[in-house]
Amino acid sequence: MATNIYFHPGSVTNEERTKLLKQRGATIWLTGLSASGKSTIACALEQHLLHLHKFTYRLDGDNVRFGLNKDLGFDERSRNENIRRIGEVAKLFADGGCIVVTAFISPYRADRDVARQLHAQASIPFVEVFVDAPLEVVEERDPKGLYKKARAGEIKDFTGISAPYEAPPSPEIHIKTNEIEVADAVRIIAEYLTNNRVAISQGPGVCHRHRPQHSERRIKVPLSPGMSLVVPEAHQQFQHILRLLNTNVDGKRKIMYALTEIKGVGRRYSNLVCKKADVDLNKRAGDLNSDELERLVTIIQNPTQFKIPTWFLNRQKDIVDGKNSQILSNAVDSKLRDDLERLKKIRAHRGLRHFWGLRVRGQHTKTTGRRGKTVGVSKKRG
């Protein structure tokens, strides 16, 4: 530690800051395996709190490695330093009155305890949320293809495969993402903040209409059919953000255009799905009820059962099973990776160009290699 330094207290007291902001700063620390749902829940919770006019900010494990922690790797020593820095940053945010939502694997119990003690010394609430999912479930999800690479030995020190994860023995909140929806997870955390007066001082609170009858520290709830990312208040019918097929959908857009935010759903397909579901094309996504949303999702996932022509689908006569289907969300990237790997193995022309990192002929590529404004052949002057 540096010497000849002195702490300089400010003129704004915590009581004054809390009174003006109408909230207390706090850190909500989400921990769990990769692909357990930490980032998804963190995004949803941040959106929910912001719509309740709460000053909040999210810190994500991947995001901070683009700047603050770009000098760190994934060995044990680097992981320790990664969490130490994040603990300090989260404490500073929370000390300024912000509700900080962190989404980090943070695999080592000792590192999480250090972050907790850091907050305790500053009298700042620290809420540990264990985002729990079995290893087989997260491997099946694998949106980034990391588990597949780790199993193949391409990634070293990967948590859950070649590096340990020490589960929290007594977190404030325990969420099993293989049993509940995102909206339920947000509701659980919001209820905890309200019931334990964490981060909330006066004025409108979080989810006052959802008050659990139990007082257990560890909270578990059954599966709920709700798909809304933002839990609305009793008087609020409009949903600003919807969670459909692992995608955040803007509730303010017309439903036909909102559905195109889901990877694998184009405008024509969205138009046809809305008509099949008997949903008004001009209706905003946030105004739809749960029945309408359920019909839309069912048709999107099962197009052939609703007599949608096969030429509408984006995966026809799949090389593996020969079926026609509509590939959606994370499955689009997964299928694309599999296709490219197959092309490389059979040494197809396109696969080899991908393998060598060369330009591949496509609708939006300059295949000639020219870097100027002109893509085609230029006429010579004079």
Residue, then its C-alpha position, 0 to 999 in steps of 0.5 A: m500500500a502507498t505511504n504518505i496518503y490521507f483519506h479526505p472526507g467529503s462534505v456530503t453525509n450519507e444521511e443527506r445523500t439517502k434523503l435526496l436520492k430516496q434510496r440507499g446505496a447497495t451491492i447486489w452480487l450475482t455469482g454462479l457458473s458461466a451460462s447460469g443466467k447471471s448477466t440475463i438476470a442482472c440486465a433484467l433487474e437493472q431495467h426493472l429498478l430504473h423503471l422504478h426511478k432507482f439510481t442503478y448500474r450493472l457491472d458485468g464480468d465480460n464488460v470490465r475485461f475490455g477496460l478496467n481488467k483487460d490486463l488480467g487472465f483467468d488463472e487463480r491469481s488473476r481471478n482473485e485480483n479481478i474480484r478484488r477490483i470489482g469489490e472496490v469499484a462496487k463499494l465506491f458506486a454504492d457509497g455514492g448512493c447507487i444500487v450496483v448489480t454485479a454479474f461475475i462468476s467469482p468462483y472462490r468463496a474467499d474472494r466473495d467474502v473479501a468483497r462482503q467485508l469491504h462493504a461491511q466496513a463501510s456499512i453498505p448493504f451487500v446482497e449475495v445472490f447464488v444463480d444456481a444451475p446444474l452443470e449439465v444444464v449450463e453446458e446444454r445452454d452454452p451460448k458462447g460455445l465455451y464449455k465445448k471448447a473447455r471440454a476439447g481442451e482449448i480453454k484452460d482454467f475454465t470454471g466448472i470443467s478444469a477449475p473449481y467453483e465454490a458455491p456460497p453456503s448461505p447466500e441471501i438469495h438462492i435462485k435456481t434458473n433451471e426451475i424459474e423464469v427471469a421475471d420470477a428471479v427479478r421479483i425474488i430479488a426485488e422482494y428481498l430489497t423491499n422486505n429487508r429495507v435494502a437500498i430503499s429508504q422512502g418514496p416508491g419501493v420495489c414490487h410492493r404488491h409482491r410480499p412473500q409470507h415467509s421470512e426464510r433467508r434462502i428463497k425458492v419459488p416454483l416455475s411461473p409462466g410469466m415472460s415479462l422482463v419488467v415486473p409491473e406495479a399494480h397500476q401498471q399494465f404496459q410492459h416496457i421490456l419483454r423477455l421472449l425466447n432469451t431475447n429482450v424485446d422493446g415493449k414500445r415497438k409494434i409487435m410485428y417489428a418487436l419480434t424481429e429483435i429475436k435472432g432468426v425472426g425476420r419481418r415477413y416471418s414475424n408478419l405471418v406469425c402475428k396473423k396466425a396468432d390473431v394479434d393486431l399488427n399495430k399493437r405495441a408489444g408491451d400492451l399484449n397480454s400473457d395469452e397473446l404472447e404465449r400464442l406468438v411464442t408457440i407459433i414461432q417455435n412450432p411453425t409446421q404445426f400451424k401450417i407455415p410453408t417450409w420455404f418460410l423457414n430458415r433451416q430447410k432439410d438440415i444435414v443432420d436430421g433432414k428436417n425443416s425448422q426455424i432456428l431461433s435465438n442462441a441456436v442460430d449462432s450454434k448452428l452457424r458454428d457447426d456449419l463452419e466447422r463441418l465446411k472446414k473438416i470437408r475442406a470446402h472452398r468456403g470453409l477453407r477461406h474461413f479457416w484462413g481468415l480470408r474474405v468469403r463471398g456474401q451479400h455484404t462483403k467486398t470479395t475483390g479485396r479492394r479497400g476503397k469506396t468503389v467495389g466494382v471495376s472503375k472506369k479509367r479517365g482519359 
